[in-house]
Structure formats: structure tokens, C-alpha cells
Amino acid sequence: MAWFSRRRRHAPDPAPSDRAAREATLAHLRDFVATRVGVEAYVEPATRVTQTTMMLVATDGEWTRRRVPDPGTAWDLARGLGIPVYDVQRTGYPQRVRDWNARQRIERRRRV
């Protein structure tokens, strides 16, 4: 079909190397800890769908989540960042995460 022949075809950006991805993850986690108050880490187990992840939660409930190779690495990383670390299967998620998510939903609806 000639309709789409004028579209430019760009080569996809190459996937970041493992080392670059790891450095980007570490930089993001360090930045989150440095710019938020009272950050805690929650290690989430691997499932059939996802790898092991680490969720960082600030005092106000703001959170971020990143993949990690295994639970031991997550625990070591959290200790290296100087923050408390918990196993989410034992402690569950803090209520402040649900409260923060609810506030974000309300703010998105107000903007629309």
C-alpha cells in the first residue's frame, strides 16, 4: 500500500546494556532516597509474571519500584543506602502507599 510509504522508518534505539540498566536503576534509587524523607524498602518476591522487585516508600506514601536480581541483592542494596528494609510477604504494604495512590487518583480526576 502506498499510504504508509511516506512514513520515515527509524531504527529502534538499541536496548541498554545490562551494566547501563543496572547503573540507571541504582541512580534512580539513590536519587529517590536522597530527595525524600523517611524512605523504607520493601522486597517483593518473584512471581510467574515478574522478577524480584524492591519498592521504596517515602513517609508521605510516594513510592517507586525497580527490578532487582534477587532478594539478597535487594537487602544488601537497602542496607547500603542506609534505609530500613522489610519483606513485604511478612509485613505487607504500609497504609500510606494506598493513601498516596488514592490522592493521586483524585488529583488526576480534578485535572481532567
DSSP file (Angstrom, degrees, kcal/mol; ACC not computed):
  #  RESIDUE AA STRUCTURE BP1 BP2  ACC     N-H-->O    O-->H-N    N-H-->O    O-->H-N    TCO  KAPPA ALPHA  PHI   PSI    X-CA   Y-CA   Z-CA
    1    1 A M              0   0    0      0, 0.0     3,-0.3     0, 0.0     4,-0.1   0.000 360.0 360.0 360.0 140.2    0.0    0.0    0.0
    2    2 A A    >   +     0   0    0      1,-0.2     3,-0.8     2,-0.1     4,-0.4   0.593 360.0  84.1 -85.6 -10.8    1.2    3.4   -0.9
    3    3 A W  T 3  S+     0   0    0      1,-0.3     3,-0.4     2,-0.1    -1,-0.2   0.886  99.8  33.5 -60.7 -39.8   -0.5    5.2    2.1
    4    4 A F  T >  S+     0   0    0     -3,-0.3     3,-1.1     1,-0.2    -1,-0.3   0.368  89.7  96.8 -99.9   4.9    2.3    4.4    4.5
    5    5 A S  T <  S+     0   0    0     -3,-0.8    -1,-0.2     1,-0.2    -2,-0.1   0.723  79.2  59.1 -69.7 -19.6    5.2    4.6    2.2
    6    6 A R  T 3  S+     0   0    0     -3,-0.4    -1,-0.2    -4,-0.4    -2,-0.1   0.607  79.9 109.0 -84.2 -12.1    6.0    8.2    3.2
    7    7 A R  S <  S-     0   0    0     -3,-1.1     2,-0.3     1,-0.1    -3,-0.0  -0.405  74.3-121.1 -64.8 137.3    6.5    7.3    6.8
    8    8 A R        -     0   0    0     -2,-0.1     2,-0.7     1,-0.0    -1,-0.1  -0.585  19.1-141.3 -77.2 141.4   10.0    7.5    7.9
    9    9 A R        -     0   0    0     -2,-0.3     2,-0.4     2,-0.0    -1,-0.0  -0.910  18.8-168.6-107.9 113.2   11.4    4.3    9.2
   10   10 A H        -     0   0    0     -2,-0.7     3,-0.1     3,-0.0    -2,-0.0  -0.793  25.8-116.8 -99.9 141.1   13.7    4.8   12.2
   11   11 A A        -     0   0    0     -2,-0.4    -1,-0.0     1,-0.1    -2,-0.0  -0.567  41.4-106.0 -70.5 137.9   15.8    2.1   13.6
   12   12 A P        -     0   0    0      0, 0.0    -1,-0.1     0, 0.0     3,-0.1  -0.321  39.4 -96.9 -64.8 148.9   14.8    1.3   17.1
   13   13 A D        -     0   0    0      1,-0.1     2,-0.0    -3,-0.1    -3,-0.0  -0.418  47.1-105.0 -63.1 137.9   17.0    2.6   19.9
   14   14 A P        -     0   0    0      0, 0.0    -1,-0.1     0, 0.0     3,-0.1  -0.368  39.0-102.9 -65.2 145.1   19.3   -0.2   21.0
   15   15 A A        -     0   0    0      1,-0.1     2,-0.0    -3,-0.1     0, 0.0  -0.397  43.3-102.2 -65.3 142.4   18.4   -1.8   24.3
   16   16 A P        -     0   0    0      0, 0.0    -1,-0.1     0, 0.0    -3,-0.0  -0.332  40.0-106.4 -65.5 149.4   20.7   -0.6   27.1
   17   17 A S     >  -     0   0    0      1,-0.1     4,-2.7    -3,-0.1     5,-0.2  -0.246  30.5-106.2 -68.3 164.4   23.4   -2.9   28.2
   18   18 A D  H  > S+     0   0    0      1,-0.2     4,-2.5     2,-0.2     5,-0.2   0.905 122.4  49.8 -58.4 -41.6   23.0   -4.8   31.5
   19   19 A R  H  > S+     0   0    0      2,-0.2     4,-2.5     1,-0.2    -1,-0.2   0.919 111.4  47.4 -65.5 -43.5   25.6   -2.6   33.1
   20   20 A A  H  > S+     0   0    0      2,-0.2     4,-2.3     1,-0.2    -2,-0.2   0.901 112.9  49.4 -64.8 -40.4   23.9    0.6   31.9
   21   21 A A  H  X S+     0   0    0     -4,-2.7     4,-2.3     2,-0.2    -2,-0.2   0.911 111.5  49.2 -64.5 -42.0   20.5   -0.6   33.1
   22   22 A R  H  X S+     0   0    0     -4,-2.5     4,-2.6    -5,-0.2    -2,-0.2   0.912 111.7  48.5 -63.8 -43.1   21.9   -1.5   36.5
   23   23 A E  H  X S+     0   0    0     -4,-2.5     4,-2.5     2,-0.2    -1,-0.2   0.888 110.9  50.9 -64.6 -39.5   23.6    1.9   36.8
   24   24 A A  H  X S+     0   0    0     -4,-2.3     4,-2.3     2,-0.2    -2,-0.2   0.905 111.2  48.6 -64.5 -41.2   20.4    3.6   35.8
   25   25 A T  H  X S+     0   0    0     -4,-2.3     4,-2.5     2,-0.2    -2,-0.2   0.941 112.6  47.3 -63.3 -47.6   18.4    1.6   38.4
   26   26 A L  H  X S+     0   0    0     -4,-2.6     4,-2.7     1,-0.2     5,-0.2   0.906 111.7  50.8 -61.2 -41.8   21.0    2.4   41.2
   27   27 A A  H  X S+     0   0    0     -4,-2.5     4,-2.4     2,-0.2    -1,-0.2   0.909 110.8  49.1 -62.8 -41.7   21.0    6.1   40.3
   28   28 A H  H  X S+     0   0    0     -4,-2.3     4,-2.4     2,-0.2    -2,-0.2   0.930 113.0  46.2 -63.6 -45.4   17.2    6.2   40.4
   29   29 A L  H  X S+     0   0    0     -4,-2.5     4,-2.3     2,-0.2    -2,-0.2   0.916 113.3  49.0 -65.6 -42.9   17.0    4.5   43.8
   30   30 A R  H  X S+     0   0    0     -4,-2.7     4,-2.4     1,-0.2    -1,-0.2   0.914 112.0  49.5 -61.5 -42.5   19.8    6.7   45.2
   31   31 A D  H  X S+     0   0    0     -4,-2.4     4,-1.8    -5,-0.2    -2,-0.2   0.908 109.8  51.0 -63.5 -42.1   18.1    9.8   44.0
   32   32 A F  H  X S+     0   0    0     -4,-2.4     4,-0.8     1,-0.2    -2,-0.2   0.929 113.1  45.3 -61.0 -45.4   14.7    8.7   45.5
   33   33 A V  H  < S+     0   0    0     -4,-2.3     3,-0.5     1,-0.2     6,-0.2   0.893 114.3  49.1 -65.4 -39.8   16.4    8.1   48.9
   34   34 A A  H  < S+     0   0    0     -4,-2.4    -1,-0.2     1,-0.2    -2,-0.2   0.772 116.1  41.3 -72.6 -26.0   18.3   11.4   48.7
   35   35 A T  H  < S+     0   0    0     -4,-1.8     2,-0.3    -5,-0.2    -1,-0.2   0.402 108.4  63.6-106.6   2.2   15.3   13.5   47.8
   36   36 A R  S  < S-     0   0    0     -4,-0.8     2,-0.4    -3,-0.5     3,-0.3  -0.860  76.3-120.6-123.9 161.3   12.6   12.0   50.0
   37   37 A V  S    S+     0   0    0     -2,-0.3    22,-2.6     1,-0.2    23,-0.3  -0.812  84.6   2.5-102.3 139.6   12.1   11.8   53.8
   38   38 A G  S    S-     0   0    0     -2,-0.4    -1,-0.2    20,-0.2     2,-0.2   0.845  78.4-174.1  64.0  39.9   11.9    8.5   55.8
   39   39 A V        -     0   0    0     -3,-0.3     2,-0.3    -6,-0.2    19,-0.2  -0.462   4.3-174.5 -73.7 136.8   12.3    6.1   52.9
   40   40 A E  E     -A   57   0A   0     17,-2.4    17,-2.8    -2,-0.2     2,-0.4  -0.938  17.2-131.9-126.5 151.4   11.9    2.4   53.6
   41   41 A A  E     -Ab  56  85A   0     43,-2.9    45,-2.2    -2,-0.3     2,-0.5  -0.857  13.4-166.5-107.0 139.8   12.5   -0.6   51.3
   42   42 A Y  E     -Ab  55  86A   0     13,-2.6    13,-3.0    -2,-0.4     2,-0.5  -0.989  14.1-145.1-124.6 120.1   10.0   -3.4   50.7
   43   43 A V  E     -Ab  54  87A   0     43,-3.0    45,-2.0    -2,-0.5    46,-0.4  -0.752  13.5-159.6 -89.7 124.3   11.3   -6.5   49.0
   44   44 A E  E     -A   53   0A   0      9,-3.2     9,-1.8    -2,-0.5    43,-0.0  -0.876  17.9-120.9-105.5 133.2    8.7   -8.2   46.8
   45   45 A P        -     0   0    0      0, 0.0     2,-0.1     0, 0.0     5,-0.1  -0.228  30.5 -97.1 -71.4 159.8    9.2  -11.8   45.7
   46   46 A A        -     0   0    0      6,-0.1     2,-0.2     3,-0.1     5,-0.2  -0.460  42.6-171.4 -69.7 147.3    9.4  -13.1   42.2
   47   47 A T        -     0   0    0      3,-2.5     5,-0.0    -2,-0.1    -1,-0.0  -0.654  43.6 -89.8-124.8-175.4    6.2  -14.4   40.7
   48   48 A R  S    S+     0   0    0     -2,-0.2     3,-0.1     1,-0.2    -2,-0.0   0.770 128.5  36.0 -67.4 -23.7    5.4  -16.2   37.4
   49   49 A V  S    S+     0   0    0      1,-0.1     2,-0.3     2,-0.1    -1,-0.2   0.791 120.2  36.5-100.4 -34.4    4.9  -12.8   35.8
   50   50 A T  S    S-     0   0    0     -5,-0.1    -3,-2.5     1,-0.1    -1,-0.1  -0.842  70.7-123.1-124.8 157.5    7.5  -10.5   37.5
   51   51 A Q        -     0   0    0     -2,-0.3     2,-0.1    -5,-0.2    19,-0.1  -0.266  56.9 -65.7 -81.0 177.4   11.0  -10.7   38.7
   52   52 A T        -     0   0    0     16,-0.3    16,-2.7    17,-0.3     2,-0.3  -0.466  63.8-169.7 -62.7 136.1   12.0   -9.9   42.3
   53   53 A T  E     -AC  44  67A   0     -9,-1.8    -9,-3.2    14,-0.3     2,-0.4  -0.888  20.5-142.6-129.6 161.5   11.4   -6.2   42.9
   54   54 A M  E     -AC  43  66A   0     12,-2.8    12,-2.0    -2,-0.3     2,-0.5  -0.994  13.6-159.6-125.2 125.8   12.2   -3.6   45.5
   55   55 A M  E     -AC  42  65A   0    -13,-3.0   -13,-2.6    -2,-0.4     2,-0.5  -0.917   3.9-155.9-107.4 125.1    9.7   -0.9   46.4
   56   56 A L  E     -AC  41  64A   0      8,-2.8     8,-1.9    -2,-0.5     2,-0.4  -0.875  11.3-168.0-100.0 132.9   10.9    2.3   48.1
   57   57 A V  E     -AC  40  63A   0    -17,-2.8   -17,-2.4    -2,-0.5     6,-0.2  -0.982   6.6-151.1-126.3 126.8    8.3    4.1   50.1
   58   58 A A    >   -     0   0    0      4,-3.0     3,-1.6    -2,-0.4   -20,-0.2  -0.389  36.3 -97.8 -87.5 171.1    8.7    7.6   51.5
   59   59 A T  T 3  S+     0   0    0    -22,-2.6   -21,-0.1     1,-0.3    -1,-0.1   0.849 124.2  52.4 -57.9 -37.5    7.0    9.0   54.6
   60   60 A D  T 3  S-     0   0    0    -23,-0.3    -1,-0.3     1,-0.1     3,-0.1   0.510 122.8-103.9 -80.5  -2.6    4.2   10.7   52.6
   61   61 A G  S <  S+     0   0    0     -3,-1.6    -2,-0.1     1,-0.4    40,-0.1   0.278  72.5 143.8 100.2 -10.5    3.5    7.4   50.8
   62   62 A E        -     0   0    0     -5,-0.1    -4,-3.0    38,-0.1    -1,-0.4  -0.376  30.1-176.5 -60.8 141.7    5.2    8.3   47.5
   63   63 A W  E     -C   57   0A   0     -6,-0.2     2,-0.3    -3,-0.1    -6,-0.2  -0.931  25.0-166.5-142.4 162.1    6.8    5.1   46.1
   64   64 A T  E     -C   56   0A   0     -8,-1.9    -8,-2.8    -2,-0.3     2,-0.4  -0.977  11.3-155.2-144.6 153.1    8.9    3.7   43.3
   65   65 A R  E     +C   55   0A   0     -2,-0.3     2,-0.3   -10,-0.2   -10,-0.2  -0.992  12.8 174.7-135.1 137.8    9.6    0.2   42.3
   66   66 A R  E     -C   54   0A   0    -12,-2.0   -12,-2.8    -2,-0.4     2,-0.1  -0.990  32.7-107.8-140.8 149.5   12.5   -1.4   40.4
   67   67 A R  E     -C   53   0A   0     -2,-0.3   -14,-0.3   -14,-0.2   -15,-0.1  -0.452  33.1-171.6 -72.0 147.4   13.5   -4.9   39.5
   68   68 A V        -     0   0    0    -16,-2.7   -16,-0.3    -2,-0.1     6,-0.0  -0.951  32.9-115.8-135.2 156.2   16.5   -6.5   41.3
   69   69 A P  S    S-     0   0    0      0, 0.0   -17,-0.3     0, 0.0    -1,-0.1   0.886  87.5 -21.4 -62.5 -39.6   18.3   -9.8   40.6
   70   70 A D     >  -     0   0    0    -19,-0.1     4,-1.8     1,-0.1     3,-0.3  -0.975  68.9 -93.9-162.7 167.0   17.3  -11.5   43.8
   71   71 A P  H  > S+     0   0    0      0, 0.0     4,-2.6     0, 0.0     5,-0.2   0.874 119.6  57.0 -59.3 -38.6   16.1  -10.8   47.4
   72   72 A G  H  > S+     0   0    0      1,-0.2     4,-2.4     2,-0.2     5,-0.2   0.899 106.5  49.2 -60.5 -40.7   19.6  -10.9   48.8
   73   73 A T  H  > S+     0   0    0     -3,-0.3     4,-2.7     2,-0.2    -1,-0.2   0.898 110.0  51.9 -64.3 -40.3   20.7   -8.1   46.4
   74   74 A A  H  X S+     0   0    0     -4,-1.8     4,-2.5     2,-0.2    -2,-0.2   0.924 110.7  47.3 -62.2 -45.1   17.7   -6.0   47.4
   75   75 A W  H  X S+     0   0    0     -4,-2.6     4,-2.4     1,-0.2    -2,-0.2   0.925 113.8  47.8 -62.9 -44.6   18.5   -6.4   51.1
   76   76 A D  H  X S+     0   0    0     -4,-2.4     4,-2.4    -5,-0.2    -2,-0.2   0.903 111.9  50.2 -63.0 -41.1   22.2   -5.5   50.5
   77   77 A L  H  X S+     0   0    0     -4,-2.7     4,-1.8     2,-0.2    -2,-0.2   0.921 110.5  48.9 -63.8 -44.7   21.2   -2.5   48.4
   78   78 A A  H  X>S+     0   0    0     -4,-2.5     5,-2.2     2,-0.2     4,-0.6   0.914 112.2  48.4 -62.6 -43.3   18.8   -1.2   51.0
   79   79 A R  H ><5S+     0   0    0     -4,-2.4     3,-0.9     1,-0.2    -1,-0.2   0.899 109.7  53.1 -63.1 -39.5   21.4   -1.6   53.7
   80   80 A G  H 3<5S+     0   0    0     -4,-2.4    -1,-0.2     1,-0.3    -2,-0.2   0.830 108.0  50.4 -63.8 -32.3   24.0    0.2   51.5
   81   81 A L  H 3<5S-     0   0    0     -4,-1.8    -1,-0.3    -5,-0.1    -2,-0.2   0.568 114.7-121.3 -80.4  -9.3   21.5    3.1   51.1
   82   82 A G  T <<5 +     0   0    0     -3,-0.9    -3,-0.2    -4,-0.6    -2,-0.1   0.833  68.5 126.9  74.7  33.5   21.1    3.2   54.9
   83   83 A I      < -     0   0    0     -5,-2.2    -1,-0.3   -45,-0.0   -43,-0.2  -0.886  66.2 -97.7-122.1 153.9   17.4    2.6   54.9
   84   84 A P        -     0   0    0      0, 0.0   -43,-2.9     0, 0.0     2,-0.4  -0.369  39.2-155.9 -64.8 147.4   15.2    0.1   56.7
   85   85 A V  E     -b   41   0A   0    -45,-0.2     2,-0.3   -43,-0.0   -43,-0.2  -0.988  11.5-176.2-132.3 139.8   14.2   -3.0   54.7
   86   86 A Y  E     -b   42   0A   0    -45,-2.2   -43,-3.0    -2,-0.4     2,-0.7  -0.931  31.2-118.9-132.9 153.1   11.3   -5.3   55.0
   87   87 A D  E >>  -b   43   0A   0     -2,-0.3     4,-2.2   -45,-0.2     3,-1.5  -0.855  23.4-150.2 -89.2 116.3   10.0   -8.5   53.4
   88   88 A V  H 3> S+     0   0    0    -45,-2.0     4,-1.8    -2,-0.7    -1,-0.1   0.755  93.1  63.4 -64.2 -23.9    6.6   -7.5   52.0
   89   89 A Q  H 34 S+     0   0    0    -46,-0.4    -1,-0.3     1,-0.2   -45,-0.1   0.789 112.6  35.7 -69.8 -25.4    5.3  -11.0   52.5
   90   90 A R  H <4 S+     0   0    0     -3,-1.5    -2,-0.2     2,-0.1    -1,-0.2   0.832 131.6  26.0 -93.3 -37.7    5.7  -10.7   56.2
   91   91 A T  H  < S-     0   0    0     -4,-2.2    -3,-0.2     1,-0.1    -2,-0.2   0.723  91.1-146.8-100.9 -24.0    4.8   -7.0   56.8
   92   92 A G     <  -     0   0    0     -4,-1.8    -1,-0.1    -5,-0.3    -2,-0.1  -0.181  42.0 -51.3  75.6 179.3    2.5   -6.2   53.9
   93   93 A Y        -     0   0    0      1,-0.1     2,-0.1    -4,-0.1     5,-0.0  -0.659  62.4-106.5 -88.8 145.9    2.4   -2.7   52.3
   94   94 A P    >>  -     0   0    0      0, 0.0     3,-1.5     0, 0.0     4,-0.8  -0.404  23.0-121.2 -70.7 149.6    2.1    0.3   54.6
   95   95 A Q  H 3> S+     0   0    0      1,-0.3     4,-2.3     2,-0.2     3,-0.3   0.811 107.8  70.8 -58.6 -31.6   -1.3    2.1   54.5
   96   96 A R  H 3> S+     0   0    0      1,-0.2     4,-2.2     2,-0.2    -1,-0.3   0.770  92.0  58.2 -62.4 -24.6    0.4    5.3   53.4
   97   97 A V  H <> S+     0   0    0     -3,-1.5     4,-2.4     2,-0.2    -1,-0.2   0.936 108.3  44.6 -68.2 -46.0    1.0    3.8   50.0
   98   98 A R  H  X S+     0   0    0     -4,-0.8     4,-2.2    -3,-0.3    -2,-0.2   0.890 113.6  51.1 -64.3 -39.3   -2.7    3.2   49.5
   99   99 A D  H  X S+     0   0    0     -4,-2.3     4,-2.3     2,-0.2    -1,-0.2   0.917 110.6  48.4 -63.5 -43.0   -3.5    6.7   50.8
  100  100 A W  H  X S+     0   0    0     -4,-2.2     4,-2.3     2,-0.2    -2,-0.2   0.915 110.9  50.7 -64.4 -43.4   -1.0    8.3   48.4
  101  101 A N  H  X S+     0   0    0     -4,-2.4     4,-2.1     1,-0.2    -1,-0.2   0.903 110.0  50.4 -60.9 -40.9   -2.4    6.3   45.4
  102  102 A A  H  X S+     0   0    0     -4,-2.2     4,-2.1     1,-0.2    -2,-0.2   0.914 109.9  50.0 -63.8 -43.0   -5.9    7.4   46.3
  103  103 A R  H  X S+     0   0    0     -4,-2.3     4,-2.4     1,-0.2    -2,-0.2   0.895 109.6  51.7 -62.3 -39.1   -4.7   11.1   46.5
  104  104 A Q  H  X S+     0   0    0     -4,-2.3     4,-2.3     2,-0.2    -1,-0.2   0.898 108.2  51.1 -65.2 -40.6   -3.1   10.7   43.1
  105  105 A R  H  X S+     0   0    0     -4,-2.1     4,-2.1     2,-0.2    -1,-0.2   0.922 110.9  48.9 -61.1 -44.2   -6.3    9.3   41.5
  106  106 A I  H  X S+     0   0    0     -4,-2.1     4,-2.0     1,-0.2    -2,-0.2   0.918 111.3  49.3 -62.5 -44.0   -8.3   12.3   42.9
  107  107 A E  H  X S+     0   0    0     -4,-2.4     4,-1.6     1,-0.2    -1,-0.2   0.887 109.6  51.6 -64.3 -39.0   -5.7   14.8   41.6
  108  108 A R  H  X S+     0   0    0     -4,-2.3     4,-1.1     1,-0.2    -1,-0.2   0.907 109.7  50.0 -63.7 -41.1   -5.8   13.2   38.1
  109  109 A R  H  < S+     0   0    0     -4,-2.1     3,-0.3     1,-0.2    -1,-0.2   0.883 108.8  52.4 -64.9 -37.7   -9.6   13.4   38.0
  110  110 A R  H  < S+     0   0    0     -4,-2.0    -1,-0.2     1,-0.2    -2,-0.2   0.839 105.7  54.5 -67.5 -32.5   -9.5   17.0   39.0
  111  111 A R  H  <        0   0    0     -4,-1.6    -1,-0.2     1,-0.2    -2,-0.2   0.786 360.0 360.0 -71.0 -26.2   -7.1   17.9   36.2
  112  112 A V     <        0   0    0     -4,-1.1    -1,-0.2    -3,-0.3    -2,-0.2   0.459 360.0 360.0 -82.4 360.0   -9.4   16.3   33.6
